[in-house]
Amino acid sequence: MRLKGKVIIITGSTTGIGRAIAGRCVAEGARVLVHGRDRAHGEAVVARLGPAAVLHLDDLADPACPARIAAAALAAFGRIDAVVNNAAIVPRTTIHTAKVADFDFTMAVNVRAPLFLIQAAFPQLKANRGSVLNIGSINAHSGEPTFLHYSMSKGALQTLSRNLANAHGADQVRFTHFNVGWVLTDNEYAKQVGEGQPRDWPDHVPPLYAPSGRLIEPEAIAAAAVYWLSDESRPISGSVLELEQFSVYGRNPAKT
């Protein structure tokens, strides 16, 4: 029970990576606030996790949402030990299609909400020597051509992680950042099928993207999350980890 007694907020945990992290945290003894926007998905997750989980439905684009999430965790469990900022939107934008409203919405969900959720939870995180895990993307390093807004937001989130780690080490609040590669979530599967890929597309991902022969599963990210959320990793803070199946730096795709 590596997380026994800890209360963890996980945004975007009704599907995908967040759902996998929630399940693994409960299995390791934590109590979890499951956050999302879809009631059916959220209720299914909480029903599976049992009394160690509560559901809070809210829209991260609302500036008042982070405070409500923190308050809901306190009301349900009486404390907050960790925050996982996992929720994000992934719009397809380029320099030619970028619009101010779309940019602002992406930054609100992917950057502003994580910042102010940390702020809302910070008194508890400081009192409990807590931990924050921000789920970013390897797109933070430059990004794909059609992920302009998303890539910028993940670059900002990475800077947020490093800035807060530097600023709050003496407060005993630790910050960790994952730059995640291509993960086979339910939403990713559906998106690819919707864009014309065959239903068995995960079995035929080119080695350029999946040298191992398969995409990363959400459970692999969840397994890594447990260590960084637990006291096993104390006092390490400020780590930025590439959770990808090839080296991002110095990679020459033509030679893979």
C-alpha positions as CSV (number, residue, x, y, z in Angstrom):
1,M,0.0,0.0,0.0
2,R,2.4,2.7,-1.3
3,L,-0.2,5.5,-1.1
4,K,-2.1,4.4,2.1
5,G,-4.0,7.2,3.7
6,K,-3.3,9.8,0.9
7,V,-6.1,11.8,-0.7
8,I,-5.4,12.6,-4.3
9,I,-7.2,14.8,-6.8
10,I,-7.0,13.6,-10.4
11,T,-8.4,15.8,-13.1
12,G,-9.7,14.2,-16.3
13,S,-10.0,10.8,-14.5
14,T,-13.2,9.5,-16.0
15,T,-11.3,8.1,-19.1
16,G,-7.9,7.3,-20.4
17,I,-4.7,8.0,-18.5
18,G,-6.5,9.7,-15.6
19,R,-8.8,6.8,-15.1
20,A,-5.8,4.4,-15.0
21,I,-4.0,6.6,-12.5
22,A,-7.2,6.7,-10.3
23,G,-7.5,2.9,-10.3
24,R,-3.9,2.4,-9.5
25,C,-3.9,5.0,-6.7
26,V,-6.9,3.3,-5.1
27,A,-5.3,-0.1,-5.4
28,E,-2.3,1.4,-3.5
29,G,-4.5,2.6,-0.6
30,A,-5.3,6.2,-1.6
31,R,-8.7,7.9,-1.6
32,V,-9.3,9.7,-4.9
33,L,-11.4,12.6,-6.2
34,V,-12.4,11.6,-9.7
35,H,-13.0,14.6,-11.9
36,G,-14.5,14.9,-15.3
37,R,-17.5,16.3,-17.3
38,D,-19.4,13.1,-18.3
39,R,-21.6,11.8,-15.6
40,A,-22.1,8.3,-17.0
41,H,-18.3,7.8,-17.4
42,G,-17.6,9.2,-14.0
43,E,-20.3,7.2,-12.2
44,A,-19.0,4.0,-13.8
45,V,-15.4,4.8,-12.6
46,V,-16.5,5.6,-9.1
47,A,-18.7,2.5,-8.9
48,R,-15.7,0.3,-9.9
49,L,-13.4,2.0,-7.4
50,G,-15.8,1.8,-4.5
51,P,-16.0,4.0,-1.3
52,A,-12.4,5.2,-1.8
53,A,-13.5,7.4,-4.7
54,V,-15.9,10.3,-5.1
55,L,-17.0,12.0,-8.3
56,H,-16.9,15.8,-9.0
57,L,-18.2,17.0,-12.3
58,D,-16.9,20.4,-13.4
59,D,-15.6,22.4,-16.4
60,L,-12.0,23.4,-16.1
61,A,-12.6,26.3,-18.5
62,D,-14.6,28.0,-15.7
63,P,-12.1,30.1,-13.6
64,A,-14.0,29.2,-10.5
65,C,-13.6,25.4,-11.1
66,P,-10.3,24.8,-9.4
67,A,-11.5,26.1,-6.1
68,R,-14.6,24.0,-6.3
69,I,-12.5,20.9,-7.0
70,A,-10.3,21.5,-4.0
71,A,-13.3,22.2,-1.8
72,A,-15.0,19.0,-3.0
73,A,-12.0,16.9,-2.0
74,L,-11.8,18.5,1.4
75,A,-15.6,18.0,2.0
76,A,-15.3,14.3,1.0
77,F,-12.1,13.3,2.7
78,G,-10.9,16.1,5.0
79,R,-7.5,16.6,3.5
80,I,-5.5,16.8,0.2
81,D,-2.1,15.1,-0.2
82,A,-1.6,15.2,-3.9
83,V,-2.9,16.7,-7.2
84,V,-2.6,15.1,-10.6
85,N,-3.2,17.6,-13.4
86,N,-4.1,15.2,-16.1
87,A,-7.1,16.8,-18.0
88,A,-6.3,18.5,-21.3
89,I,-7.9,19.3,-24.6
90,V,-6.0,18.5,-27.9
91,P,-7.2,20.8,-30.6
92,R,-5.9,20.6,-34.1
93,T,-4.5,24.0,-35.1
94,T,-1.8,25.5,-37.2
95,I,-0.5,29.1,-37.8
96,H,-3.2,29.3,-40.6
97,T,-6.1,28.1,-38.5
98,A,-5.3,29.6,-35.2
99,K,-8.0,31.7,-33.6
100,V,-7.9,33.8,-30.5
101,A,-10.9,32.2,-28.8
102,D,-9.6,28.7,-29.5
103,F,-6.2,29.6,-28.2
104,D,-7.6,31.1,-25.0
105,F,-9.8,28.1,-24.4
106,T,-6.8,25.7,-24.8
107,M,-4.7,27.7,-22.4
108,A,-7.5,28.0,-19.9
109,V,-8.0,24.2,-19.7
110,N,-4.4,23.0,-20.1
111,V,-2.5,25.7,-18.2
112,R,-4.7,28.1,-16.2
113,A,-6.7,25.3,-14.5
114,P,-3.7,23.3,-13.3
115,L,-2.1,26.5,-11.9
116,F,-5.1,27.5,-10.0
117,L,-6.0,24.0,-8.8
118,I,-2.5,23.9,-7.3
119,Q,-3.1,27.3,-5.7
120,A,-6.4,26.2,-4.2
121,A,-4.9,23.0,-2.8
122,F,-1.6,24.5,-1.8
123,P,-2.4,25.1,1.9
124,Q,-3.2,21.4,2.3
125,L,-0.3,20.3,0.1
126,K,2.1,22.4,2.3
127,A,0.5,21.1,5.6
128,N,0.7,17.5,4.4
129,R,4.1,17.7,2.6
130,G,2.3,16.8,-0.6
131,S,3.0,16.1,-4.2
132,V,1.9,17.5,-7.6
133,L,2.1,15.5,-10.8
134,N,1.5,17.4,-14.0
135,I,0.8,15.2,-17.1
136,G,2.4,16.9,-20.1
137,S,3.4,15.7,-23.6
138,I,6.5,15.3,-25.6
139,N,4.8,17.9,-27.9
140,A,6.1,20.4,-25.3
141,H,9.5,20.3,-27.0
142,S,8.2,21.6,-30.4
143,G,5.0,19.6,-31.3
144,E,3.5,18.3,-34.4
145,P,2.6,20.7,-37.2
146,T,-1.2,20.5,-36.5
147,F,-0.9,20.8,-32.7
148,L,0.2,24.4,-32.4
149,H,-2.1,25.5,-29.5
150,Y,-1.7,22.2,-27.7
151,S,2.1,22.1,-28.0
152,M,2.3,25.7,-26.6
153,S,0.1,24.8,-23.7
154,K,2.2,21.8,-22.8
155,G,5.4,23.8,-23.0
156,A,3.8,26.3,-20.5
157,L,2.8,23.4,-18.2
158,Q,6.3,22.1,-18.2
159,T,7.6,25.5,-17.2
160,L,5.0,25.7,-14.5
161,S,6.2,22.4,-13.0
162,R,9.8,23.5,-13.0
163,N,9.0,27.0,-11.6
164,L,7.0,25.7,-8.7
165,A,9.5,23.0,-7.9
166,N,12.2,25.7,-7.7
167,A,10.0,28.1,-5.7
168,H,8.5,25.7,-3.1
169,G,11.2,23.1,-2.2
170,A,11.4,24.7,1.3
171,D,7.7,24.3,1.6
172,Q,8.1,20.5,1.3
173,V,5.7,20.4,-1.7
174,R,7.2,18.3,-4.5
175,F,6.4,18.7,-8.2
176,T,6.9,16.2,-11.0
177,H,6.2,16.5,-14.7
178,F,5.6,13.7,-17.2
179,N,6.1,14.3,-20.9
180,V,4.0,11.5,-22.3
181,G,4.3,10.0,-25.8
182,W,1.6,8.3,-27.9
183,V,-0.8,6.5,-25.5
184,L,-3.5,4.1,-26.6
185,T,-6.5,5.4,-24.7
186,D,-10.2,4.8,-25.6
187,N,-10.5,8.4,-26.8
188,E,-7.4,8.1,-29.0
189,Y,-8.6,4.8,-30.5
190,A,-12.0,6.4,-31.3
191,K,-10.4,9.6,-32.8
192,Q,-8.2,7.6,-35.2
193,V,-11.1,5.5,-36.3
194,G,-13.2,8.6,-36.8
195,E,-10.4,10.0,-39.0
196,G,-10.5,7.0,-41.3
197,Q,-8.1,4.5,-39.7
198,P,-9.2,0.8,-39.7
199,R,-10.6,-0.6,-36.5
200,D,-7.4,-2.7,-36.0
201,W,-5.1,0.3,-36.5
202,P,-3.3,-0.2,-33.2
203,D,-1.9,-3.5,-34.5
204,H,-0.3,-1.7,-37.4
205,V,1.4,1.4,-36.0
206,P,4.6,2.1,-37.9
207,P,7.9,1.4,-36.1
208,L,8.7,5.2,-36.4
209,Y,6.0,5.8,-33.7
210,A,6.1,2.5,-31.8
211,P,9.5,0.8,-32.0
212,S,8.3,-1.9,-29.6
213,G,5.5,-2.9,-31.9
214,R,2.7,-1.4,-29.8
215,L,1.6,1.9,-28.3
216,I,2.0,2.8,-24.7
217,E,-0.9,1.7,-22.5
218,P,-2.4,4.0,-19.9
219,E,-1.5,1.5,-17.1
220,A,2.2,2.1,-17.8
221,I,1.8,5.8,-17.0
222,A,-0.3,5.0,-13.9
223,A,2.5,2.7,-12.6
224,A,5.0,5.4,-13.0
225,A,2.7,7.9,-11.3
226,V,2.5,5.9,-8.1
227,Y,6.3,6.2,-7.4
228,W,6.3,10.0,-7.8
229,L,3.1,10.5,-5.8
230,S,4.4,8.3,-3.0
231,D,6.8,9.2,-0.3
232,E,9.3,6.8,-1.9
233,S,10.4,9.5,-4.2
234,R,10.9,12.1,-1.4
235,P,12.8,14.5,-1.4
236,I,13.1,14.6,-5.2
237,S,11.3,17.4,-6.9
238,G,11.4,19.2,-10.3
239,S,11.9,16.0,-12.3
240,V,10.7,16.2,-16.0
241,L,10.4,12.7,-17.3
242,E,10.0,11.6,-20.9
243,L,7.5,8.6,-20.9
244,E,8.1,7.6,-24.4
245,Q,9.4,4.5,-26.1
246,F,12.3,6.2,-27.9
247,S,14.8,8.9,-27.0
248,V,13.3,12.2,-27.9
249,Y,16.6,14.1,-27.9
250,G,19.0,13.5,-30.8
251,R,16.6,11.2,-32.5
252,N,16.9,10.8,-36.3
253,P,13.6,9.2,-37.5
254,A,15.2,8.3,-40.9
255,K,17.5,5.9,-39.1
256,T,14.9,4.1,-36.9
